[in-house]
Amino acid sequence: MKRTTAAIALSAAALVLGGCSSSDAGPSDTELREMACGSFASITPGFYESTDAIGTLSDSNASSSDRADALRAQLDQSSSSNKRTRPYDCNDPRDAKWFDGFYESVVEEERGEK
């Protein structure tokens, strides 16, 4: 009996010292944003630009001018001279429109709203 009590006491002490709690609050907003920034940076450069261009090309309501611009952007993205090589950056204003949508989906997934 003493051994069982001692083992339980040691386990409880390890949990308390390790910072384990019974509540599952999840990551803070700052931690969630940091995780999202890391994931966002790992996305293949050019993915969002290609997705935007393909979306315009497949839109039946897009004008011929919009489609031509999208095709030109897609071809530019595919060429070696204009190919995006820098990773996406959540703090870069040029990437803000894509990060906002990405972060929203991360928050929804983390909060279980999907």
MOPAC internal coordinates of N, CA, C and O (Angstrom, degrees):
PM7 1SCF
backbone

  N    0.0000 0     0.00 0     0.00 0    0    0    0
  C    1.4505 1     0.00 0     0.00 0    1    0    0
  C    1.5223 1   110.69 1     0.00 0    2    1    0
  O    1.2310 1   121.25 1   138.89 1    3    2    1
  N    1.3685 1   115.22 1   -41.11 1    3    2    1
  C    1.4570 1   118.32 1   179.37 1    5    3    2
  C    1.5273 1   111.32 1   -64.54 1    6    5    3
  O    1.2310 1   120.59 1   142.93 1    7    6    5
  N    1.3398 1   116.48 1   -37.07 1    7    6    5
  C    1.4645 1   119.88 1   179.57 1    9    7    6
  C    1.5282 1   110.88 1   -65.59 1   10    9    7
  O    1.2310 1   120.46 1   138.78 1   11   10    9
  N    1.3142 1   116.72 1   -41.22 1   11   10    9
  C    1.4594 1   120.81 1   179.27 1   13   11   10
  C    1.5158 1   110.21 1   -64.32 1   14   13   11
  O    1.2310 1   120.19 1   135.69 1   15   14   13
  N    1.3045 1   117.23 1   -44.31 1   15   14   13
  C    1.4640 1   121.58 1   179.63 1   17   15   14
  C    1.5225 1   109.88 1   -64.03 1   18   17   15
  O    1.2310 1   120.41 1   138.61 1   19   18   17
  N    1.3191 1   116.83 1   -41.39 1   19   18   17
  C    1.4614 1   120.45 1   179.78 1   21   19   18
  C    1.5245 1   110.60 1   -65.54 1   22   21   19
  O    1.2310 1   120.11 1   139.23 1   23   22   21
  N    1.3257 1   117.39 1   -40.77 1   23   22   21
  C    1.4656 1   121.19 1   179.45 1   25   23   22
  C    1.5233 1   110.55 1   -64.55 1   26   25   23
  O    1.2310 1   120.38 1   138.76 1   27   26   25
  N    1.3244 1   116.88 1   -41.24 1   27   26   25
  C    1.4685 1   121.03 1   178.43 1   29   27   26
  C    1.5250 1   109.90 1   -65.29 1   30   29   27
  O    1.2310 1   120.65 1   137.36 1   31   30   29
  N    1.3223 1   116.36 1   -42.64 1   31   30   29
  C    1.4662 1   120.82 1   179.57 1   33   31   30
  C    1.5255 1   110.47 1   -63.07 1   34   33   31
  O    1.2310 1   119.97 1   137.72 1   35   34   33
  N    1.3252 1   117.67 1   -42.28 1   35   34   33
  C    1.4616 1   121.01 1   178.92 1   37   35   34
  C    1.5273 1   111.25 1   -65.80 1   38   37   35
  O    1.2310 1   120.72 1   139.56 1   39   38   37
  N    1.3161 1   116.23 1   -40.44 1   39   38   37
  C    1.4648 1   120.23 1   178.25 1   41   39   38
  C    1.5240 1   110.86 1   -63.89 1   42   41   39
  O    1.2310 1   120.76 1   136.30 1   43   42   41
  N    1.3147 1   116.15 1   -43.70 1   43   42   41
  C    1.4620 1   120.55 1   179.13 1   45   43   42
  C    1.5227 1   110.65 1   -64.33 1   46   45   43
  O    1.2310 1   120.26 1   138.88 1   47   46   45
  N    1.3289 1   117.11 1   -41.12 1   47   46   45
  C    1.4622 1   120.62 1   179.15 1   49   47   46
  C    1.5253 1   110.51 1   -64.27 1   50   49   47
  O    1.2310 1   120.64 1   139.34 1   51   50   49
  N    1.3239 1   116.38 1   -40.66 1   51   50   49
  C    1.4650 1   119.96 1   179.28 1   53   51   50
  C    1.5227 1   110.53 1   -64.03 1   54   53   51
  O    1.2310 1   120.40 1   140.47 1   55   54   53
  N    1.3173 1   116.84 1   -39.53 1   55   54   53
  C    1.4641 1   119.91 1   178.80 1   57   55   54
  C    1.5230 1   111.23 1   -66.45 1   58   57   55
  O    1.2310 1   120.29 1   137.29 1   59   58   57
  N    1.2970 1   117.05 1   -42.71 1   59   58   57
  C    1.4669 1   121.22 1  -179.51 1   61   59   58
  C    1.5218 1   109.86 1   -66.23 1   62   61   59
  O    1.2310 1   120.26 1   133.75 1   63   62   61
  N    1.3260 1   117.11 1   -46.25 1   63   62   61
  C    1.4564 1   120.54 1  -179.56 1   65   63   62
  C    1.5241 1   111.83 1   -68.36 1   66   65   63
  O    1.2310 1   120.53 1   149.48 1   67   66   65
  N    1.3012 1   116.60 1   -30.52 1   67   66   65
  C    1.4605 1   121.27 1   179.41 1   69   67   66
  C    1.5112 1   113.66 1   -79.66 1   70   69   67
  O    1.2310 1   120.29 1   173.66 1   71   70   69
  N    1.3039 1   117.05 1    -6.34 1   71   70   69
  C    1.4547 1   120.53 1   177.35 1   73   71   70
  C    1.5080 1   113.30 1    85.57 1   74   73   71
  O    1.2310 1   119.62 1  -163.96 1   75   74   73
  N    1.2966 1   118.33 1    16.04 1   75   74   73
  C    1.4527 1   121.20 1   179.56 1   77   75   74
  C    1.5180 1   108.95 1   -80.36 1   78   77   75
  O    1.2310 1   120.94 1   -42.54 1   79   78   77
  N    1.3088 1   115.81 1   137.46 1   79   78   77
  C    1.4586 1   119.46 1   176.65 1   81   79   78
  C    1.5162 1   108.51 1  -132.61 1   82   81   79
  O    1.2310 1   121.19 1   -13.17 1   83   82   81
  N    1.3035 1   115.33 1   166.83 1   83   82   81
  C    1.4520 1   119.36 1  -178.84 1   85   83   82
  C    1.5243 1   112.08 1   -82.21 1   86   85   83
  O    1.2310 1   119.58 1   164.76 1   87   86   85
  N    1.3327 1   118.40 1   -15.24 1   87   86   85
  C    1.4585 1   120.09 1   179.08 1   89   87   86
  C    1.5246 1   109.50 1   -89.80 1   90   89   87
  O    1.2310 1   121.16 1   -37.93 1   91   90   89
  N    1.3237 1   115.39 1   142.07 1   91   90   89
  C    1.4520 1   121.09 1  -179.44 1   93   91   90
  C    1.5256 1   108.60 1  -109.74 1   94   93   91
  O    1.2310 1   121.25 1  -100.04 1   95   94   93
  N    1.3364 1   115.21 1    79.96 1   95   94   93
  C    1.4585 1   120.33 1  -176.79 1   97   95   94
  C    1.5174 1   111.73 1   -77.85 1   98   97   95
  O    1.2310 1   119.66 1   160.70 1   99   98   97
  N    1.3203 1   118.25 1   -19.30 1   99   98   97
  C    1.4502 1   121.39 1  -177.94 1  101   99   98
  C    1.5173 1   110.64 1    77.42 1  102  101   99
  O    1.2310 1   120.54 1     1.85 1  103  102  101
  N    1.3171 1   116.58 1  -178.15 1  103  102  101
  C    1.4639 1   120.10 1  -178.54 1  105  103  102
  C    1.5261 1   111.57 1   -71.88 1  106  105  103
  O    1.2310 1   121.32 1   -28.44 1  107  106  105
  N    1.3271 1   115.08 1   151.56 1  107  106  105
  C    1.4600 1   119.74 1   176.82 1  109  107  106
  C    1.5316 1   108.93 1   -70.96 1  110  109  107
  O    1.2310 1   120.36 1   -10.10 1  111  110  109
  N    1.3173 1   116.93 1   169.90 1  111  110  109
  C    1.4619 1   120.44 1   179.30 1  113  111  110
  C    1.5250 1   111.03 1   -61.40 1  114  113  111
  O    1.2310 1   120.53 1   141.47 1  115  114  113
  N    1.3363 1   116.59 1   -38.53 1  115  114  113
  C    1.4601 1   120.63 1   178.67 1  117  115  114
  C    1.5182 1   111.00 1   -65.35 1  118  117  115
  O    1.2310 1   120.41 1   135.00 1  119  118  117
  N    1.3316 1   116.81 1   -45.00 1  119  118  117
  C    1.4600 1   120.82 1   178.60 1  121  119  118
  C    1.5291 1   111.01 1   -63.86 1  122  121  119
  O    1.2310 1   120.71 1   140.00 1  123  122  121
  N    1.3149 1   116.24 1   -40.00 1  123  122  121
  C    1.4561 1   120.93 1   179.64 1  125  123  122
  C    1.5303 1   110.75 1   -64.12 1  126  125  123
  O    1.2310 1   120.62 1   138.69 1  127  126  125
  N    1.3220 1   116.42 1   -41.31 1  127  126  125
  C    1.4687 1   120.44 1   178.75 1  129  127  126
  C    1.5272 1   110.61 1   -66.27 1  130  129  127
  O    1.2310 1   120.21 1   139.25 1  131  130  129
  N    1.3310 1   117.19 1   -40.75 1  131  130  129
  C    1.4727 1   120.33 1   178.25 1  133  131  130
  C    1.5231 1   110.98 1   -62.60 1  134  133  131
  O    1.2310 1   120.78 1   137.36 1  135  134  133
  N    1.3399 1   116.12 1   -42.64 1  135  134  133
  C    1.4669 1   119.67 1   177.68 1  137  135  134
  C    1.5268 1   110.21 1   -63.12 1  138  137  135
  O    1.2310 1   120.73 1   137.59 1  139  138  137
  N    1.3304 1   116.22 1   -42.41 1  139  138  137
  C    1.4582 1   120.61 1  -179.67 1  141  139  138
  C    1.5252 1   111.04 1   -65.00 1  142  141  139
  O    1.2310 1   120.31 1   140.74 1  143  142  141
  N    1.3361 1   117.02 1   -39.26 1  143  142  141
  C    1.4628 1   120.38 1   178.50 1  145  143  142
  C    1.5215 1   110.79 1   -61.99 1  146  145  143
  O    1.2310 1   120.25 1   138.31 1  147  146  145
  N    1.3250 1   117.13 1   -41.69 1  147  146  145
  C    1.4587 1   120.65 1   177.95 1  149  147  146
  C    1.5107 1   112.21 1   -63.92 1  150  149  147
  O    1.2310 1   120.58 1   137.49 1  151  150  149
  N    1.3196 1   116.49 1   -42.51 1  151  150  149
  C    1.4699 1   120.66 1   178.24 1  153  151  150
  C    1.5191 1   111.26 1   -67.04 1  154  153  151
  O    1.2310 1   120.79 1   139.53 1  155  154  153
  N    1.3239 1   116.10 1   -40.47 1  155  154  153
  C    1.4628 1   121.76 1  -179.78 1  157  155  154
  C    1.5266 1   110.39 1   -62.08 1  158  157  155
  O    1.2310 1   120.54 1   139.85 1  159  158  157
  N    1.3185 1   116.57 1   -40.15 1  159  158  157
  C    1.4687 1   120.92 1  -179.48 1  161  159  158
  C    1.5224 1   112.25 1   -68.03 1  162  161  159
  O    1.2310 1   120.31 1   157.99 1  163  162  161
  N    1.3262 1   117.01 1   -22.01 1  163  162  161
  C    1.4652 1   119.68 1  -177.54 1  165  163  162
  C    1.5333 1   112.98 1   -87.08 1  166  165  163
  O    1.2310 1   120.05 1   175.34 1  167  166  165
  N    1.3179 1   117.51 1    -4.66 1  167  166  165
  C    1.4661 1   121.00 1   178.09 1  169  167  166
  C    1.5252 1   108.75 1   -71.03 1  170  169  167
  O    1.2310 1   120.48 1   -40.52 1  171  170  169
  N    1.3016 1   116.69 1   139.48 1  171  170  169
  C    1.4637 1   122.04 1  -178.07 1  173  171  170
  C    1.5260 1   110.53 1   -55.85 1  174  173  171
  O    1.2310 1   120.27 1   -54.35 1  175  174  173
  N    1.3261 1   117.09 1   125.65 1  175  174  173
  C    1.4663 1   119.68 1   177.97 1  177  175  174
  C    1.5275 1   111.27 1   -55.81 1  178  177  175
  O    1.2310 1   121.02 1   -46.53 1  179  178  177
  N    1.3148 1   115.65 1   133.47 1  179  178  177
  C    1.4567 1   121.65 1  -179.66 1  181  179  178
  C    1.5182 1   114.40 1    96.52 1  182  181  179
  O    1.2310 1   120.21 1   171.03 1  183  182  181
  N    1.3209 1   117.21 1    -8.97 1  183  182  181
  C    1.4663 1   120.73 1  -177.63 1  185  183  182
  C    1.5296 1   111.54 1   -59.21 1  186  185  183
  O    1.2310 1   120.61 1   130.95 1  187  186  185
  N    1.3265 1   116.44 1   -49.05 1  187  186  185
  C    1.4666 1   119.36 1  -175.96 1  189  187  186
  C    1.5281 1   111.83 1   -70.25 1  190  189  187
  O    1.2310 1   120.17 1   143.02 1  191  190  189
  N    1.3254 1   117.27 1   -36.98 1  191  190  189
  C    1.4545 1   119.76 1   177.60 1  193  191  190
  C    1.5275 1   110.28 1   -63.21 1  194  193  191
  O    1.2310 1   120.65 1   137.17 1  195  194  193
  N    1.3223 1   116.36 1   -42.83 1  195  194  193
  C    1.4679 1   120.19 1   178.17 1  197  195  194
  C    1.5263 1   111.24 1   -65.60 1  198  197  195
  O    1.2310 1   120.59 1   138.77 1  199  198  197
  N    1.3173 1   116.48 1   -41.23 1  199  198  197
  C    1.4596 1   120.87 1   178.99 1  201  199  198
  C    1.5284 1   111.00 1   -61.07 1  202  201  199
  O    1.2310 1   120.64 1   137.20 1  203  202  201
  N    1.3295 1   116.37 1   -42.80 1  203  202  201
  C    1.4681 1   120.14 1   178.21 1  205  203  202
  C    1.5271 1   111.01 1   -62.80 1  206  205  203
  O    1.2310 1   120.69 1   134.50 1  207  206  205
  N    1.3339 1   116.29 1   -45.50 1  207  206  205
  C    1.4640 1   120.13 1  -178.91 1  209  207  206
  C    1.5225 1   111.22 1   -63.94 1  210  209  207
  O    1.2310 1   120.23 1   136.10 1  211  210  209
  N    1.3130 1   117.17 1   -43.90 1  211  210  209
  C    1.4712 1   120.97 1   179.94 1  213  211  210
  C    1.5279 1   110.48 1   -65.35 1  214  213  211
  O    1.2310 1   120.76 1   142.76 1  215  214  213
  N    1.3377 1   116.16 1   -37.24 1  215  214  213
  C    1.4618 1   119.60 1   177.06 1  217  215  214
  C    1.5191 1   111.93 1   -61.66 1  218  217  215
  O    1.2310 1   120.71 1   138.72 1  219  218  217
  N    1.3208 1   116.24 1   -41.28 1  219  218  217
  C    1.4676 1   120.12 1   178.13 1  221  219  218
  C    1.5233 1   110.96 1   -68.16 1  222  221  219
  O    1.2310 1   120.70 1   138.08 1  223  222  221
  N    1.3272 1   116.27 1   -41.92 1  223  222  221
  C    1.4645 1   119.67 1  -179.69 1  225  223  222
  C    1.5275 1   112.11 1   -64.83 1  226  225  223
  O    1.2310 1   120.07 1   149.10 1  227  226  225
  N    1.3045 1   117.47 1   -30.90 1  227  226  225
  C    1.4693 1   120.16 1  -178.70 1  229  227  226
  C    1.5235 1   113.12 1   -91.04 1  230  229  227
  O    1.2310 1   120.22 1   176.12 1  231  230  229
  N    1.3228 1   117.18 1    -3.88 1  231  230  229
  C    1.4650 1   121.65 1   179.92 1  233  231  230
  C    1.5252 1   109.95 1   -80.06 1  234  233  231
  O    1.2310 1   120.69 1   -63.99 1  235  234  233
  N    1.3191 1   116.28 1   116.01 1  235  234  233
  C    1.4706 1   119.99 1  -178.13 1  237  235  234
  C    1.5319 1   112.15 1   -68.65 1  238  237  235
  O    1.2310 1   119.98 1   161.41 1  239  238  237
  N    1.3272 1   117.64 1   -18.59 1  239  238  237
  C    1.4661 1   121.00 1   179.52 1  241  239  238
  C    1.5234 1   113.20 1   -93.07 1  242  241  239
  O    1.2310 1   119.79 1   177.70 1  243  242  241
  N    1.3358 1   118.01 1    -2.30 1  243  242  241
  C    1.4590 1   121.02 1  -179.66 1  245  243  242
  C    1.5326 1   109.74 1   -71.74 1  246  245  243
  O    1.2310 1   121.43 1   -37.93 1  247  246  245
  N    1.3201 1   114.87 1   142.07 1  247  246  245
  C    1.4670 1   119.00 1   178.52 1  249  247  246
  C    1.5258 1   109.71 1   -73.63 1  250  249  247
  O    1.2310 1   121.06 1   -16.41 1  251  250  249
  N    1.3036 1   115.58 1   163.59 1  251  250  249
  C    1.4652 1   119.26 1   178.96 1  253  251  250
  C    1.5270 1   110.44 1   -64.77 1  254  253  251
  O    1.2310 1   120.14 1   148.27 1  255  254  253
  N    1.3196 1   117.33 1   -31.73 1  255  254  253
  C    1.4579 1   121.14 1   176.74 1  257  255  254
  C    1.5296 1   111.00 1   -66.25 1  258  257  255
  O    1.2310 1   120.81 1   136.48 1  259  258  257
  N    1.3429 1   116.05 1   -43.52 1  259  258  257
  C    1.4633 1   120.25 1   177.65 1  261  259  258
  C    1.5297 1   111.06 1   -63.56 1  262  261  259
  O    1.2310 1   120.93 1   139.72 1  263  262  261
  N    1.3149 1   115.83 1   -40.28 1  263  262  261
  C    1.4718 1   119.77 1   179.27 1  265  263  262
  C    1.5255 1   111.10 1   -66.39 1  266  265  263
  O    1.2310 1   120.79 1   139.35 1  267  266  265
  N    1.3338 1   116.09 1   -40.65 1  267  266  265
  C    1.4734 1   119.73 1   178.63 1  269  267  266
  C    1.5328 1   109.95 1   -63.59 1  270  269  267
  O    1.2310 1   120.65 1   138.49 1  271  270  269
  N    1.3419 1   116.35 1   -41.51 1  271  270  269
  C    1.4706 1   120.09 1   177.82 1  273  271  270
  C    1.5285 1   111.16 1   -63.76 1  274  273  271
  O    1.2310 1   120.54 1   139.10 1  275  274  273
  N    1.3108 1   116.57 1   -40.90 1  275  274  273
  C    1.4584 1   120.75 1   179.42 1  277  275  274
  C    1.5254 1   111.10 1   -66.05 1  278  277  275
  O    1.2310 1   120.74 1   138.77 1  279  278  277
  N    1.3112 1   116.20 1   -41.23 1  279  278  277
  C    1.4644 1   119.72 1   178.09 1  281  279  278
  C    1.5231 1   110.61 1   -64.92 1  282  281  279
  O    1.2310 1   120.68 1   137.75 1  283  282  281
  N    1.3207 1   116.31 1   -42.25 1  283  282  281
  C    1.4644 1   120.85 1   177.44 1  285  283  282
  C    1.5311 1   110.39 1   -61.79 1  286  285  283
  O    1.2310 1   120.33 1   136.69 1  287  286  285
  N    1.3263 1   116.97 1   -43.31 1  287  286  285
  C    1.4687 1   120.75 1   178.82 1  289  287  286
  C    1.5244 1   111.06 1   -63.06 1  290  289  287
  O    1.2310 1   120.59 1   139.12 1  291  290  289
  N    1.3206 1   116.47 1   -40.88 1  291  290  289
  C    1.4661 1   120.63 1   179.22 1  293  291  290
  C    1.5228 1   110.76 1   -65.46 1  294  293  291
  O    1.2310 1   120.30 1   137.53 1  295  294  293
  N    1.3139 1   117.04 1   -42.47 1  295  294  293
  C    1.4651 1   120.48 1   178.59 1  297  295  294
  C    1.5297 1   110.90 1   -66.72 1  298  297  295
  O    1.2310 1   120.63 1   138.85 1  299  298  297
  N    1.3356 1   116.39 1   -41.15 1  299  298  297
  C    1.4677 1   119.87 1   176.81 1  301  299  298
  C    1.5214 1   110.86 1   -61.20 1  302  301  299
  O    1.2310 1   120.91 1   139.09 1  303  302  301
  N    1.3166 1   115.87 1   -40.91 1  303  302  301
  C    1.4588 1   121.01 1  -179.73 1  305  303  302
  C    1.5241 1   110.85 1   -65.38 1  306  305  303
  O    1.2310 1   120.59 1   148.76 1  307  306  305
  N    1.3149 1   116.47 1   -31.24 1  307  306  305
  C    1.4649 1   120.98 1  -178.63 1  309  307  306
  C    1.5225 1   112.78 1   -81.48 1  310  309  307
  O    1.2310 1   120.27 1   157.32 1  311  310  309
  N    1.3257 1   117.09 1   -22.68 1  311  310  309
  C    1.4616 1   119.27 1  -178.58 1  313  311  310
  C    1.5195 1   110.34 1   -76.27 1  314  313  311
  O    1.2310 1   121.14 1   -25.04 1  315  314  313
  N    1.2974 1   115.42 1   154.96 1  315  314  313
  C    1.4594 1   119.35 1  -176.86 1  317  315  314
  C    1.5218 1   112.11 1   -71.77 1  318  317  315
  O    1.2310 1   119.51 1   153.45 1  319  318  317
  N    1.3241 1   118.53 1   -26.55 1  319  318  317
  C    1.4584 1   120.31 1  -176.95 1  321  319  318
  C    1.5328 1   113.01 1   -75.02 1  322  321  319
  O    1.2310 1   120.02 1   148.23 1  323  322  321
  N    1.3257 1   117.56 1   -31.77 1  323  322  321
  C    1.4640 1   120.67 1  -177.90 1  325  323  322
  C    1.5175 1   113.23 1  -113.82 1  326  325  323
  O    1.2310 1   120.28 1  -169.14 1  327  326  325
  N    1.2930 1   117.07 1    10.86 1  327  326  325
  C    1.4597 1   120.85 1  -176.69 1  329  327  326
  C    1.5374 1   110.13 1   -68.23 1  330  329  327
  O    1.2310 1   121.13 1   -47.04 1  331  330  329
  N    1.2980 1   115.45 1   132.96 1  331  330  329
  C    1.4603 1   119.85 1   177.95 1  333  331  330
  C    1.5245 1   108.98 1   -72.15 1  334  333  331
  O    1.2310 1   120.84 1   -54.62 1  335  334  333
  N    1.3196 1   116.00 1   125.38 1  335  334  333
  C    1.4588 1   120.52 1   179.07 1  337  335  334
  C    1.5233 1   112.00 1  -117.49 1  338  337  335
  O    1.2310 1   120.41 1   160.62 1  339  338  337
  N    1.3121 1   116.83 1   -19.38 1  339  338  337
  C    1.4700 1   118.88 1  -179.94 1  341  339  338
  C    1.5196 1   109.85 1   -76.93 1  342  341  339
  O    1.2310 1   120.46 1   -37.04 1  343  342  341
  N    1.3220 1   116.73 1   142.96 1  343  342  341
  C    1.4704 1   119.00 1   178.77 1  345  343  342
  C    1.5238 1   110.75 1   -70.14 1  346  345  343
  O    1.2310 1   121.35 1   -20.34 1  347  346  345
  N    1.3021 1   115.02 1   159.66 1  347  346  345
  C    1.4622 1   119.78 1   174.99 1  349  347  346
  C    1.5198 1   108.87 1   -68.34 1  350  349  347
  O    1.2310 1   121.01 1   -35.66 1  351  350  349
  N    1.3200 1   115.67 1   144.34 1  351  350  349
  C    1.4616 1   121.88 1  -176.60 1  353  351  350
  C    1.5236 1   108.58 1  -132.57 1  354  353  351
  O    1.2310 1   120.90 1   -58.76 1  355  354  353
  N    1.3274 1   115.89 1   121.24 1  355  354  353
  C    1.4660 1   119.78 1  -177.19 1  357  355  354
  C    1.5293 1   112.50 1   -66.40 1  358  357  355
  O    1.2310 1   119.76 1   162.54 1  359  358  357
  N    1.3244 1   118.06 1   -17.46 1  359  358  357
  C    1.4630 1   121.95 1  -179.72 1  361  359  358
  C    1.5243 1   113.22 1   -98.93 1  362  361  359
  O    1.2310 1   120.33 1  -179.84 1  363  362  361
  N    1.3196 1   116.98 1     0.16 1  363  362  361
  C    1.4601 1   121.77 1  -179.38 1  365  363  362
  C    1.5271 1   108.78 1   -90.94 1  366  365  363
  O    1.2310 1   119.62 1   -57.96 1  367  366  365
  N    1.3354 1   118.34 1   122.04 1  367  366  365
  C    1.4672 1   120.27 1  -179.34 1  369  367  366
  C    1.5248 1   113.48 1   -57.61 1  370  369  367
  O    1.2310 1   120.00 1   152.63 1  371  370  369
  N    1.3424 1   117.60 1   -27.37 1  371  370  369
  C    1.4706 1   120.37 1   179.33 1  373  371  370
  C    1.5202 1   111.68 1   -67.38 1  374  373  371
  O    1.2310 1   120.30 1   156.89 1  375  374  373
  N    1.3223 1   117.02 1   -23.11 1  375  374  373
  C    1.4592 1   121.63 1  -178.20 1  377  375  374
  C    1.5278 1   112.85 1  -104.80 1  378  377  375
  O    1.2310 1   120.44 1  -177.14 1  379  378  377
  N    1.3284 1   116.76 1     2.86 1  379  378  377
  C    1.4682 1   121.17 1  -173.35 1  381  379  378
  C    1.5260 1   112.91 1   -59.53 1  382  381  379
  O    1.2310 1   119.98 1   138.88 1  383  382  381
  N    1.3325 1   117.65 1   -41.12 1  383  382  381
  C    1.4677 1   119.13 1  -176.31 1  385  383  382
  C    1.5303 1   111.07 1   -63.91 1  386  385  383
  O    1.2310 1   120.54 1   145.45 1  387  386  385
  N    1.3253 1   116.57 1   -34.55 1  387  386  385
  C    1.4617 1   119.53 1   179.51 1  389  387  386
  C    1.5252 1   111.10 1   -79.53 1  390  389  387
  O    1.2310 1   120.40 1   143.05 1  391  390  389
  N    1.3333 1   116.84 1   -36.95 1  391  390  389
  C    1.4631 1   118.80 1  -179.27 1  393  391  390
  C    1.5219 1   110.68 1   -67.75 1  394  393  391
  O    1.2310 1   119.81 1   142.65 1  395  394  393
  N    1.3116 1   117.98 1   -37.35 1  395  394  393
  C    1.4689 1   120.39 1  -179.57 1  397  395  394
  C    1.5266 1   110.88 1   -56.97 1  398  397  395
  O    1.2310 1   120.13 1   132.26 1  399  398  397
  N    1.3126 1   117.36 1   -47.74 1  399  398  397
  C    1.4650 1   120.96 1   178.17 1  401  399  398
  C    1.5172 1   112.12 1   -66.70 1  402  401  399
  O    1.2310 1   120.66 1   139.96 1  403  402  401
  N    1.3320 1   116.34 1   -40.04 1  403  402  401
  C    1.4601 1   121.12 1   179.12 1  405  403  402
  C    1.5279 1   110.12 1   -63.25 1  406  405  403
  O    1.2310 1   120.51 1   134.10 1  407  406  405
  N    1.3349 1   116.64 1   -45.90 1  407  406  405
  C    1.4624 1   120.99 1  -178.20 1  409  407  406
  C    1.5295 1   111.29 1   -65.29 1  410  409  407
  O    1.2310 1   120.79 1   141.41 1  411  410  409
  N    1.3050 1   116.09 1   -38.59 1  411  410  409
  C    1.4703 1   120.55 1   178.06 1  413  411  410
  C    1.5307 1   110.54 1   -59.66 1  414  413  411
  O    1.2310 1   120.56 1   137.77 1  415  414  413
  N    1.3330 1   116.53 1   -42.23 1  415  414  413
  C    1.4591 1   119.24 1   179.59 1  417  415  414
  C    1.5297 1   111.46 1   -69.88 1  418  417  415
  O    1.2310 1   119.99 1   146.59 1  419  418  417
  N    1.3314 1   117.62 1   -33.41 1  419  418  417
  C    1.4697 1   120.89 1   176.83 1  421  419  418
  C    1.5235 1   110.11 1   -65.19 1  422  421  419
  O    1.2310 1   120.52 1   135.81 1  423  422  421
  N    1.3285 1   116.60 1   -44.19 1  423  422  421
  C    1.4663 1   120.52 1   179.68 1  425  423  422
  C    1.5203 1   110.98 1   -63.84 1  426  425  423
  O    1.2310 1   120.53 1   136.10 1  427  426  425
  N    1.3315 1   116.60 1   -43.90 1  427  426  425
  C    1.4639 1   120.50 1   178.47 1  429  427  426
  C    1.5177 1   111.17 1   -59.86 1  430  429  427
  O    1.2310 1   120.81 1   136.90 1  431  430  429
  N    1.3282 1   116.05 1   -43.10 1  431  430  429
  C    1.4605 1   120.32 1  -179.89 1  433  431  430
  C    1.5350 1   110.86 1   -66.47 1  434  433  431
  O    1.2310 1   120.37 1   138.09 1  435  434  433
  N    1.3092 1   116.91 1   -41.91 1  435  434  433
  C    1.4643 1   121.06 1  -178.69 1  437  435  434
  C    1.5229 1   111.10 1   -67.08 1  438  437  435
  O    1.2310 1   120.44 1   142.23 1  439  438  437
  N    1.3064 1   116.77 1   -37.77 1  439  438  437
  C    1.4661 1   121.70 1  -178.06 1  441  439  438
  C    1.5340 1   111.38 1   -84.38 1  442  441  439
  O    1.2310 1   120.45 1   174.28 1  443  442  441
  N    1.3324 1   116.75 1    -5.72 1  443  442  441
  C    1.4601 1   120.38 1   178.89 1  445  443  442
  C    1.5133 1   113.55 1    75.09 1  446  445  443
  O    1.2310 1   120.31 1  -149.36 1  447  446  445
  N    1.3310 1   117.02 1    30.64 1  447  446  445
  C    1.4645 1   120.80 1  -176.24 1  449  447  446
  C    1.5254 1   112.72 1   -92.70 1  450  449  447
  O    1.2310 1   119.38 1   175.07 1  451  450  449
  N    1.3113 1   118.80 1    -4.93 1  451  450  449
  C    1.4729 1   119.89 1  -178.85 1  453  451  450
  C    1.4831 1   112.11 1   -78.67 1  454  453  451
  O    1.2310 1   120.10 1   180.00 1  455  454  453

